[in-house]
Amino acid sequence: MYRTNLRAIKAVRFGEIGSTRVTMKQLVGKEDGAEKTALHEIKILKGGRTSVHSHNWQHQMFVTSGKGLLLMGGKPVAIQTGDVLVIPRGEAHGFEQRGRAPLVMLTVTPL
């Protein structure tokens, strides 16, 4: 069994080129005993954004707080606390924070 607390995990700068004001915490990874997927918290601070990008896996995401935009298919889609997203493999996407509070999401990715 693995157990930690969100407050105990250090946030790091999200390293994707073109992203601004984004931090990430790896909540569960291979070194924690995960076998197939990792769990991350992505936090986009006020005025922040990720670059539009794609990858060879499906994103499963849950918006835990805040508001923002999902940029996908050339159209912005409003997202907010409580939204659950499945972004298909190979689909170009990005995120922008909107409103006063940071946009915070949990994401599941393959190891």
A tleap script that builds the chain and sets N, CA, C and O, in Angstrom:
source leaprc.protein.ff14SB
mol = sequence {
  NMET TYR ARG THR ASN LEU ARG ALA ILE LYS
  ALA VAL ARG PHE GLY GLU ILE GLY SER THR
  ARG VAL THR MET LYS GLN LEU VAL GLY LYS
  GLU ASP GLY ALA GLU LYS THR ALA LEU HIE
  GLU ILE LYS ILE LEU LYS GLY GLY ARG THR
  SER VAL HIE SER HIE ASN TRP GLN HIE GLN
  MET PHE VAL THR SER GLY LYS GLY LEU LEU
  LEU MET GLY GLY LYS PRO VAL ALA ILE GLN
  THR GLY ASP VAL LEU VAL ILE PRO ARG GLY
  GLU ALA HIE GLY PHE GLU GLN ARG GLY ARG
  ALA PRO LEU VAL MET LEU THR VAL THR PRO
  CLEU
}
set mol.1.N position { 0.837 -1.188 0.000 }
set mol.1.CA position { 0.000 0.000 0.000 }
set mol.1.C position { 0.876 1.243 0.000 }
set mol.1.O position { 1.949 1.269 0.603 }
set mol.2.N position { 0.402 2.260 -0.680 }
set mol.2.CA position { 1.086 3.558 -0.700 }
set mol.2.C position { 0.098 4.598 -0.209 }
set mol.2.O position { -1.071 4.584 -0.595 }
set mol.3.N position { 0.564 5.495 0.638 }
set mol.3.CA position { -0.285 6.576 1.120 }
set mol.3.C position { 0.567 7.805 1.319 }
set mol.3.O position { 1.682 7.729 1.834 }
set mol.4.N position { 0.026 8.952 0.901 }
set mol.4.CA position { 0.668 10.236 1.146 }
set mol.4.C position { -0.438 11.267 1.290 }
set mol.4.O position { -1.621 10.926 1.277 }
set mol.5.N position { -0.053 12.514 1.426 }
set mol.5.CA position { -1.010 13.607 1.509 }
set mol.5.C position { -0.602 14.653 0.488 }
set mol.5.O position { 0.585 14.925 0.306 }
set mol.6.N position { -1.568 15.228 -0.163 }
set mol.6.CA position { -1.319 16.228 -1.202 }
set mol.6.C position { -0.367 17.322 -0.716 }
set mol.6.O position { 0.488 17.781 -1.472 }
set mol.7.N position { -0.512 17.734 0.532 }
set mol.7.CA position { 0.342 18.804 1.070 }
set mol.7.C position { 1.803 18.391 1.201 }
set mol.7.O position { 2.690 19.243 1.244 }
set mol.8.N position { 2.052 17.095 1.264 }
set mol.8.CA position { 3.422 16.604 1.441 }
set mol.8.C position { 4.201 16.514 0.128 }
set mol.8.O position { 5.415 16.313 0.144 }
set mol.9.N position { 3.518 16.659 -0.998 }
set mol.9.CA position { 4.160 16.493 -2.304 }
set mol.9.C position { 4.556 17.854 -2.851 }
set mol.9.O position { 3.739 18.773 -2.912 }
set mol.10.N position { 5.797 17.973 -3.242 }
set mol.10.CA position { 6.307 19.239 -3.773 }
set mol.10.C position { 5.839 19.454 -5.213 }
set mol.10.O position { 5.927 18.554 -6.048 }
set mol.11.N position { 5.345 20.650 -5.484 }
set mol.11.CA position { 4.965 21.028 -6.853 }
set mol.11.C position { 6.221 21.404 -7.624 }
set mol.11.O position { 7.135 22.028 -7.085 }
set mol.12.N position { 6.250 21.018 -8.887 }
set mol.12.CA position { 7.351 21.386 -9.771 }
set mol.12.C position { 6.785 22.160 -10.952 }
set mol.12.O position { 5.608 22.034 -11.288 }
set mol.13.N position { 7.630 22.950 -11.565 }
set mol.13.CA position { 7.230 23.686 -12.766 }
set mol.13.C position { 6.897 22.687 -13.864 }
set mol.13.O position { 7.667 21.762 -14.124 }
set mol.14.N position { 5.761 22.870 -14.500 }
set mol.14.CA position { 5.339 22.024 -15.609 }
set mol.14.C position { 6.274 22.319 -16.770 }
set mol.14.O position { 6.323 23.453 -17.246 }
set mol.15.N position { 7.020 21.315 -17.235 }
set mol.15.CA position { 8.107 21.524 -18.174 }
set mol.15.C position { 7.757 21.566 -19.645 }
set mol.15.O position { 8.652 21.668 -20.484 }
set mol.16.N position { 6.493 21.492 -19.980 }
set mol.16.CA position { 6.110 21.486 -21.392 }
set mol.16.C position { 6.418 22.839 -22.036 }
set mol.16.O position { 6.012 23.877 -21.515 }
set mol.17.N position { 7.115 22.835 -23.136 }
set mol.17.CA position { 7.479 24.071 -23.834 }
set mol.17.C position { 6.217 24.831 -24.219 }
set mol.17.O position { 5.277 24.253 -24.764 }
set mol.18.N position { 6.201 26.125 -23.933 }
set mol.18.CA position { 5.058 26.970 -24.260 }
set mol.18.C position { 4.055 27.119 -23.135 }
set mol.18.O position { 3.129 27.923 -23.240 }
set mol.19.N position { 4.218 26.364 -22.064 }
set mol.19.CA position { 3.321 26.483 -20.918 }
set mol.19.C position { 3.811 27.600 -20.008 }
set mol.19.O position { 5.015 27.782 -19.829 }
set mol.20.N position { 2.874 28.343 -19.436 }
set mol.20.CA position { 3.230 29.416 -18.513 }
set mol.20.C position { 2.343 29.330 -17.277 }
set mol.20.O position { 1.145 29.064 -17.363 }
set mol.21.N position { 2.969 29.565 -16.123 }
set mol.21.CA position { 2.265 29.607 -14.842 }
set mol.21.C position { 1.525 28.303 -14.546 }
set mol.21.O position { 0.378 28.309 -14.099 }
set mol.22.N position { 2.209 27.180 -14.807 }
set mol.22.CA position { 1.632 25.856 -14.580 }
set mol.22.C position { 2.573 25.055 -13.679 }
set mol.22.O position { 3.779 25.007 -13.916 }
set mol.23.N position { 2.006 24.423 -12.638 }
set mol.23.CA position { 2.777 23.533 -11.786 }
set mol.23.C position { 2.145 22.139 -11.813 }
set mol.23.O position { 0.989 21.970 -12.200 }
set mol.24.N position { 2.931 21.151 -11.393 }
set mol.24.CA position { 2.462 19.779 -11.401 }
set mol.24.C position { 2.975 19.063 -10.158 }
set mol.24.O position { 4.096 19.290 -9.703 }
set mol.25.N position { 2.124 18.194 -9.625 }
set mol.25.CA position { 2.520 17.289 -8.548 }
set mol.25.C position { 2.260 15.870 -9.026 }
set mol.25.O position { 1.161 15.563 -9.490 }
set mol.26.N position { 3.254 15.007 -8.919 }
set mol.26.CA position { 3.017 13.591 -9.191 }
set mol.26.C position { 2.497 12.975 -7.902 }
set mol.26.O position { 3.232 12.847 -6.922 }
set mol.27.N position { 1.228 12.597 -7.910 }
set mol.27.CA position { 0.614 12.035 -6.719 }
set mol.27.C position { 0.931 10.554 -6.567 }
set mol.27.O position { 1.170 10.075 -5.458 }
set mol.28.N position { 0.933 9.829 -7.684 }
set mol.28.CA position { 1.255 8.410 -7.692 }
set mol.28.C position { 2.024 8.098 -8.963 }
set mol.28.O position { 1.609 8.480 -10.057 }
set mol.29.N position { 3.135 7.410 -8.821 }
set mol.29.CA position { 3.936 7.000 -9.972 }
set mol.29.C position { 4.506 5.613 -9.761 }
set mol.29.O position { 4.187 4.935 -8.785 }
set mol.30.N position { 5.344 5.207 -10.677 }
set mol.30.CA position { 5.947 3.871 -10.635 }
set mol.30.C position { 6.694 3.627 -9.321 }
set mol.30.O position { 6.598 2.550 -8.731 }
set mol.31.N position { 7.435 4.639 -8.874 }
set mol.31.CA position { 8.206 4.491 -7.640 }
set mol.31.C position { 7.326 4.342 -6.401 }
set mol.31.O position { 7.812 3.972 -5.332 }
set mol.32.N position { 6.028 4.630 -6.545 }
set mol.32.CA position { 5.082 4.489 -5.439 }
set mol.32.C position { 4.330 3.159 -5.502 }
set mol.32.O position { 3.477 2.879 -4.660 }
set mol.33.N position { 4.655 2.345 -6.509 }
set mol.33.CA position { 4.022 1.045 -6.642 }
set mol.33.C position { 2.975 0.953 -7.736 }
set mol.33.O position { 2.387 -0.110 -7.937 }
set mol.34.N position { 2.728 2.048 -8.449 }
set mol.34.CA position { 1.760 2.017 -9.548 }
set mol.34.C position { 2.302 1.130 -10.665 }
set mol.34.O position { 3.496 1.171 -10.964 }
set mol.35.N position { 1.453 0.347 -11.270 }
set mol.35.CA position { 1.889 -0.588 -12.300 }
set mol.35.C position { 1.595 -0.122 -13.722 }
set mol.35.O position { 2.381 -0.393 -14.631 }
set mol.36.N position { 0.483 0.569 -13.931 }
set mol.36.CA position { 0.103 0.909 -15.295 }
set mol.36.C position { -0.143 2.390 -15.528 }
set mol.36.O position { 0.062 2.875 -16.641 }
set mol.37.N position { -0.576 3.120 -14.508 }
set mol.37.CA position { -0.901 4.534 -14.691 }
set mol.37.C position { -0.294 5.388 -13.585 }
set mol.37.O position { 0.005 4.907 -12.492 }
set mol.38.N position { -0.122 6.655 -13.899 }
set mol.38.CA position { 0.320 7.651 -12.926 }
set mol.38.C position { -0.818 8.642 -12.720 }
set mol.38.O position { -1.665 8.827 -13.594 }
set mol.39.N position { -0.823 9.270 -11.559 }
set mol.39.CA position { -1.834 10.280 -11.240 }
set mol.39.C position { -1.111 11.574 -10.918 }
set mol.39.O position { -0.223 11.607 -10.067 }
set mol.40.N position { -1.501 12.644 -11.608 }
set mol.40.CA position { -0.875 13.955 -11.410 }
set mol.40.C position { -1.930 15.012 -11.110 }
set mol.40.O position { -3.075 14.918 -11.552 }
set mol.41.N position { -1.517 16.012 -10.353 }
set mol.41.CA position { -2.323 17.215 -10.182 }
set mol.41.C position { -1.673 18.307 -11.012 }
set mol.41.O position { -0.486 18.595 -10.855 }
set mol.42.N position { -2.453 18.912 -11.895 }
set mol.42.CA position { -1.982 20.037 -12.707 }
set mol.42.C position { -2.677 21.291 -12.190 }
set mol.42.O position { -3.901 21.320 -12.068 }
set mol.43.N position { -1.901 22.323 -11.889 }
set mol.43.CA position { -2.461 23.584 -11.403 }
set mol.43.C position { -2.031 24.699 -12.347 }
set mol.43.O position { -0.840 24.947 -12.535 }
set mol.44.N position { -3.016 25.362 -12.934 }
set mol.44.CA position { -2.746 26.486 -13.833 }
set mol.44.C position { -3.125 27.750 -13.075 }
set mol.44.O position { -4.296 27.999 -12.790 }
set mol.45.N position { -2.112 28.537 -12.760 }
set mol.45.CA position { -2.315 29.748 -11.970 }
set mol.45.C position { -2.942 30.855 -12.808 }
set mol.45.O position { -3.026 30.745 -14.031 }
set mol.46.N position { -3.381 31.917 -12.146 }
set mol.46.CA position { -4.076 33.024 -12.808 }
set mol.46.C position { -3.299 33.495 -14.039 }
set mol.46.O position { -2.119 33.835 -13.948 }
set mol.47.N position { -3.972 33.511 -15.185 }
set mol.47.CA position { -3.362 33.938 -16.431 }
set mol.47.C position { -2.510 32.878 -17.108 }
set mol.47.O position { -1.885 33.154 -18.132 }
set mol.48.N position { -2.472 31.673 -16.558 }
set mol.48.CA position { -1.611 30.622 -17.097 }
set mol.48.C position { -2.278 29.798 -18.187 }
set mol.48.O position { -3.484 29.870 -18.425 }
set mol.49.N position { -1.423 29.008 -18.838 }
set mol.49.CA position { -1.904 28.137 -19.915 }
set mol.49.C position { -0.892 27.040 -20.195 }
set mol.49.O position { 0.295 27.178 -19.901 }
set mol.50.N position { -1.380 25.950 -20.767 }
set mol.50.CA position { -0.479 24.952 -21.319 }
set mol.50.C position { -0.395 25.212 -22.811 }
set mol.50.O position { -1.236 25.914 -23.373 }
set mol.51.N position { 0.600 24.658 -23.442 }
set mol.51.CA position { 0.649 24.748 -24.898 }
set mol.51.C position { -0.358 23.748 -25.472 }
set mol.51.O position { -0.755 22.799 -24.795 }
set mol.52.N position { -0.760 23.966 -26.705 }
set mol.52.CA position { -1.578 22.970 -27.402 }
set mol.52.C position { -0.627 21.865 -27.836 }
set mol.52.O position { 0.386 22.127 -28.485 }
set mol.53.N position { -0.955 20.637 -27.479 }
set mol.53.CA position { -0.061 19.505 -27.708 }
set mol.53.C position { -0.889 18.242 -27.904 }
set mol.53.O position { -2.102 18.249 -27.699 }
set mol.54.N position { -0.244 17.184 -28.292 }
set mol.54.CA position { -0.912 15.877 -28.376 }
set mol.54.C position { 0.083 14.811 -27.937 }
set mol.54.O position { 1.289 15.052 -27.891 }
set mol.55.N position { -0.429 13.652 -27.622 }
set mol.55.CA position { 0.424 12.536 -27.259 }
set mol.55.C position { -0.266 11.229 -27.587 }
set mol.55.O position { -1.445 11.202 -27.939 }
set mol.56.N position { 0.472 10.163 -27.469 }
set mol.56.CA position { -0.001 8.859 -27.914 }
set mol.56.C position { -0.741 8.098 -26.804 }
set mol.56.O position { -0.622 6.877 -26.705 }
set mol.57.N position { -1.489 8.805 -25.986 }
set mol.57.CA position { -2.326 8.153 -24.993 }
set mol.57.C position { -3.558 9.004 -24.744 }
set mol.57.O position { -3.610 10.187 -25.083 }
set mol.58.N position { -4.542 8.360 -24.142 }
set mol.58.CA position { -5.789 9.024 -23.788 }
set mol.58.C position { -5.613 9.718 -22.439 }
set mol.58.O position { -5.035 9.152 -21.511 }
set mol.59.N position { -6.115 10.944 -22.340 }
set mol.59.CA position { -6.163 11.657 -21.059 }
set mol.59.C position { -7.500 11.396 -20.402 }
set mol.59.O position { -8.545 11.479 -21.046 }
set mol.60.N position { -7.467 11.085 -19.141 }
set mol.60.CA position { -8.665 11.085 -18.314 }
set mol.60.C position { -8.420 12.158 -17.270 }
set mol.60.O position { -7.440 12.092 -16.527 }
set mol.61.N position { -9.307 13.151 -17.208 }
set mol.61.CA position { -9.069 14.300 -16.347 }
set mol.61.C position { -10.306 14.642 -15.534 }
set mol.61.O position { -11.438 14.418 -15.963 }
set mol.62.N position { -10.062 15.192 -14.348 }
set mol.62.CA position { -11.130 15.638 -13.471 }
set mol.62.C position { -10.765 17.028 -12.977 }
set mol.62.O position { -9.695 17.220 -12.397 }
set mol.63.N position { -11.648 18.004 -13.201 }
set mol.63.CA position { -11.415 19.380 -12.753 }
set mol.63.C position { -11.842 19.467 -11.288 }
set mol.63.O position { -13.029 19.377 -10.974 }
set mol.64.N position { -10.859 19.644 -10.389 }
set mol.64.CA position { -11.167 19.677 -8.958 }
set mol.64.C position { -11.502 21.075 -8.460 }
set mol.64.O position { -12.191 21.222 -7.450 }
set mol.65.N position { -11.017 22.118 -9.166 }
set mol.65.CA position { -11.392 23.481 -8.787 }
set mol.65.C position { -11.045 24.456 -9.902 }
set mol.65.O position { -10.174 24.205 -10.735 }
set mol.66.N position { -11.754 25.569 -9.887 }
set mol.66.CA position { -11.498 26.640 -10.839 }
set mol.66.C position { -12.291 26.530 -12.124 }
set mol.66.O position { -13.137 25.654 -12.305 }
set mol.67.N position { -11.974 27.467 -13.011 }
set mol.67.CA position { -12.602 27.548 -14.325 }
set mol.67.C position { -11.523 27.745 -15.370 }
set mol.67.O position { -10.434 28.240 -15.077 }
set mol.68.N position { -11.840 27.350 -16.591 }
set mol.68.CA position { -10.890 27.545 -17.659 }
set mol.68.C position { -11.454 27.169 -19.000 }
set mol.68.O position { -12.662 26.999 -19.168 }
set mol.69.N position { -10.559 27.043 -19.950 }
set mol.69.CA position { -10.912 26.640 -21.302 }
set mol.69.C position { -10.102 25.421 -21.694 }
set mol.69.O position { -8.902 25.342 -21.431 }
set mol.70.N position { -10.772 24.476 -22.324 }
set mol.70.CA position { -10.115 23.377 -23.010 }
set mol.70.C position { -10.039 23.793 -24.463 }
set mol.70.O position { -11.071 24.046 -25.084 }
set mol.71.N position { -8.855 23.867 -25.014 }
set mol.71.CA position { -8.657 24.234 -26.415 }
set mol.71.C position { -8.467 22.948 -27.191 }
set mol.71.O position { -7.437 22.285 -27.072 }
set mol.72.N position { -9.477 22.593 -27.997 }
set mol.72.CA position { -9.430 21.332 -28.711 }
set mol.72.C position { -10.257 21.462 -29.982 }
set mol.72.O position { -11.361 22.006 -29.961 }
set mol.73.N position { -9.723 20.967 -31.072 }
set mol.73.CA position { -10.451 21.019 -32.328 }
set mol.73.C position { -10.669 22.435 -32.841 }
set mol.73.O position { -11.632 22.700 -33.560 }
set mol.74.N position { -9.773 23.342 -32.470 }
set mol.74.CA position { -9.873 24.723 -32.933 }
set mol.74.C position { -10.928 25.546 -32.216 }
set mol.74.O position { -11.146 26.706 -32.564 }
set mol.75.N position { -11.593 24.958 -31.209 }
set mol.75.CA position { -12.629 25.680 -30.478 }
set mol.75.C position { -12.348 25.640 -28.986 }
set mol.75.O position { -11.957 24.602 -28.453 }
set mol.76.N position { -12.546 26.780 -28.300 }
set mol.76.CA position { -12.443 26.753 -26.842 }
set mol.76.C position { -13.740 26.210 -26.238 }
set mol.76.O position { -14.838 26.584 -26.651 }
set mol.77.N position { -13.589 25.319 -25.251 }
set mol.77.CA position { -14.731 24.751 -24.538 }
set mol.77.C position { -14.565 25.116 -23.066 }
set mol.77.O position { -13.534 24.816 -22.465 }
set mol.78.N position { -15.572 25.760 -22.485 }
set mol.78.CA position { -15.511 26.148 -21.080 }
set mol.78.C position { -15.520 24.895 -20.197 }
set mol.78.O position { -16.300 23.969 -20.419 }
set mol.79.N position { -14.637 24.885 -19.193 }
set mol.79.CA position { -14.603 23.805 -18.211 }
set mol.79.C position { -14.614 24.417 -16.818 }
set mol.79.O position { -14.205 25.562 -16.622 }
set mol.80.N position { -15.092 23.628 -15.848 }
set mol.80.CA position { -15.200 24.145 -14.478 }
set mol.80.C position { -15.155 22.999 -13.476 }
set mol.80.O position { -15.148 21.827 -13.850 }
set mol.81.N position { -15.124 23.359 -12.195 }
set mol.81.CA position { -15.114 22.393 -11.111 }
set mol.81.C position { -16.172 21.319 -11.331 }
set mol.81.O position { -17.334 21.615 -11.609 }
set mol.82.N position { -15.745 20.065 -11.200 }
set mol.82.CA position { -16.655 18.936 -11.332 }
set mol.82.C position { -16.679 18.298 -12.699 }
set mol.82.O position { -17.196 17.191 -12.850 }
set mol.83.N position { -16.130 18.969 -13.710 }
set mol.83.CA position { -16.127 18.406 -15.063 }
set mol.83.C position { -15.157 17.224 -15.153 }
set mol.83.O position { -14.069 17.243 -14.577 }
set mol.84.N position { -15.580 16.210 -15.886 }
set mol.84.CA position { -14.760 15.037 -16.169 }
set mol.84.C position { -14.507 15.020 -17.668 }
set mol.84.O position { -15.443 15.157 -18.455 }
set mol.85.N position { -13.249 14.853 -18.072 }
set mol.85.CA position { -12.868 14.925 -19.482 }
set mol.85.C position { -12.156 13.652 -19.907 }
set mol.85.O position { -11.358 13.093 -19.155 }
set mol.86.N position { -12.448 13.206 -21.103 }
set mol.86.CA position { -11.674 12.146 -21.741 }
set mol.86.C position { -11.205 12.714 -23.068 }
set mol.86.O position { -12.020 13.009 -23.943 }
set mol.87.N position { -9.907 12.869 -23.223 }
set mol.87.CA position { -9.324 13.434 -24.434 }
set mol.87.C position { -8.689 12.287 -25.205 }
set mol.87.O position { -7.792 11.616 -24.694 }
set mol.88.N position { -9.148 12.058 -26.435 }
set mol.88.CA position { -8.673 10.906 -27.200 }
set mol.88.C position { -7.176 10.963 -27.516 }
set mol.88.O position { -6.578 12.035 -27.603 }
set mol.89.N position { -6.607 9.797 -27.682 }
set mol.89.CA position { -5.221 9.639 -28.108 }
set mol.89.C position { -4.992 10.438 -29.393 }
set mol.89.O position { -5.795 10.370 -30.323 }
set mol.90.N position { -3.896 11.194 -29.438 }
set mol.90.CA position { -3.511 11.923 -30.636 }
set mol.90.C position { -4.256 13.220 -30.877 }
set mol.90.O position { -3.950 13.924 -31.839 }
set mol.91.N position { -5.234 13.566 -30.030 }
set mol.91.CA position { -6.031 14.785 -30.216 }
set mol.91.C position { -5.285 15.988 -29.638 }
set mol.91.O position { -4.927 15.991 -28.460 }
set mol.92.N position { -5.051 17.007 -30.462 }
set mol.92.CA position { -4.368 18.217 -29.988 }
set mol.92.C position { -5.266 18.939 -28.987 }
set mol.92.O position { -6.459 19.125 -29.226 }
set mol.93.N position { -4.669 19.346 -27.855 }
set mol.93.CA position { -5.434 20.000 -26.804 }
set mol.93.C position { -4.522 20.867 -25.945 }
set mol.93.O position { -3.307 20.670 -25.906 }
set mol.94.N position { -5.121 21.812 -25.270 }
set mol.94.CA position { -4.419 22.665 -24.325 }
set mol.94.C position { -5.431 23.245 -23.355 }
set mol.94.O position { -6.638 23.083 -23.534 }
set mol.95.N position { -4.937 23.921 -22.330 }
set mol.95.CA position { -5.814 24.469 -21.296 }
set mol.95.C position { -5.409 25.895 -20.974 }
set mol.95.O position { -4.231 26.245 -21.035 }
set mol.96.N position { -6.398 26.720 -20.628 }
set mol.96.CA position { -6.164 28.083 -20.160 }
set mol.96.C position { -6.978 28.313 -18.905 }
set mol.96.O position { -8.124 27.874 -18.816 }
set mol.97.N position { -6.397 28.995 -17.937 }
set mol.97.CA position { -7.090 29.345 -16.712 }
set mol.97.C position { -7.964 30.568 -16.961 }
set mol.97.O position { -7.588 31.457 -17.725 }
set mol.98.N position { -9.129 30.614 -16.319 }
set mol.98.CA position { -10.027 31.768 -16.372 }
set mol.98.C position { -10.563 32.008 -14.970 }
set mol.98.O position { -10.639 31.080 -14.165 }
set mol.99.N position { -10.930 33.230 -14.677 }
set mol.99.CA position { -11.490 33.549 -13.362 }
set mol.99.C position { -10.418 33.885 -12.346 }
set mol.99.O position { -9.255 34.097 -12.689 }
set mol.100.N position { -10.832 33.928 -11.087 }
set mol.100.CA position { -9.928 34.351 -10.010 }
set mol.100.C position { -9.071 33.223 -9.452 }
set mol.100.O position { -7.904 33.433 -9.122 }
set mol.101.N position { -9.639 32.037 -9.347 }
set mol.101.CA position { -8.937 30.909 -8.708 }
set mol.101.C position { -8.147 30.117 -9.739 }
set mol.101.O position { -8.495 30.115 -10.920 }
set mol.102.N position { -7.087 29.445 -9.305 }
set mol.102.CA position { -6.359 28.560 -10.214 }
set mol.102.C position { -7.274 27.468 -10.766 }
set mol.102.O position { -8.247 27.073 -10.124 }
set mol.103.N position { -6.949 26.994 -11.955 }
set mol.103.CA position { -7.617 25.839 -12.550 }
set mol.103.C position { -6.811 24.616 -12.125 }
set mol.103.O position { -5.629 24.507 -12.449 }
set mol.104.N position { -7.450 23.694 -11.397 }
set mol.104.CA position { -6.749 22.525 -10.862 }
set mol.104.C position { -7.428 21.266 -11.398 }
set mol.104.O position { -8.647 21.118 -11.325 }
set mol.105.N position { -6.602 20.358 -11.941 }
set mol.105.CA position { -7.125 19.138 -12.531 }
set mol.105.C position { -6.290 17.942 -12.087 }
set mol.105.O position { -5.080 18.055 -11.890 }
set mol.106.N position { -6.945 16.801 -11.933 }
set mol.106.CA position { -6.257 15.534 -11.762 }
set mol.106.C position { -6.229 14.860 -13.117 }
set mol.106.O position { -7.214 14.907 -13.855 }
set mol.107.N position { -5.115 14.233 -13.455 }
set mol.107.CA position { -5.002 13.541 -14.736 }
set mol.107.C position { -4.347 12.174 -14.559 }
set mol.107.O position { -3.399 12.009 -13.792 }
set mol.108.N position { -4.874 11.216 -15.282 }
set mol.108.CA position { -4.360 9.854 -15.277 }
set mol.108.C position { -3.624 9.646 -16.600 }
set mol.108.O position { -4.181 9.894 -17.669 }
set mol.109.N position { -2.377 9.192 -16.524 }
set mol.109.CA position { -1.581 8.942 -17.725 }
set mol.109.C position { -0.892 7.586 -17.588 }
set mol.109.O position { -0.650 7.124 -16.472 }
set mol.110.N position { -0.575 6.947 -18.712 }
set mol.110.CA position { 0.095 5.645 -18.633 }
set mol.110.C position { 1.549 5.792 -18.191 }
set mol.110.O position { 2.183 6.827 -18.395 }
set mol.111.N position { 2.048 4.735 -17.587 }
set mol.111.CA position { 3.470 4.722 -17.206 }
set mol.111.C position { 4.298 4.237 -18.378 }
set mol.111.O position { 5.521 4.149 -18.275 }
savepdb mol mol.pdb
quit
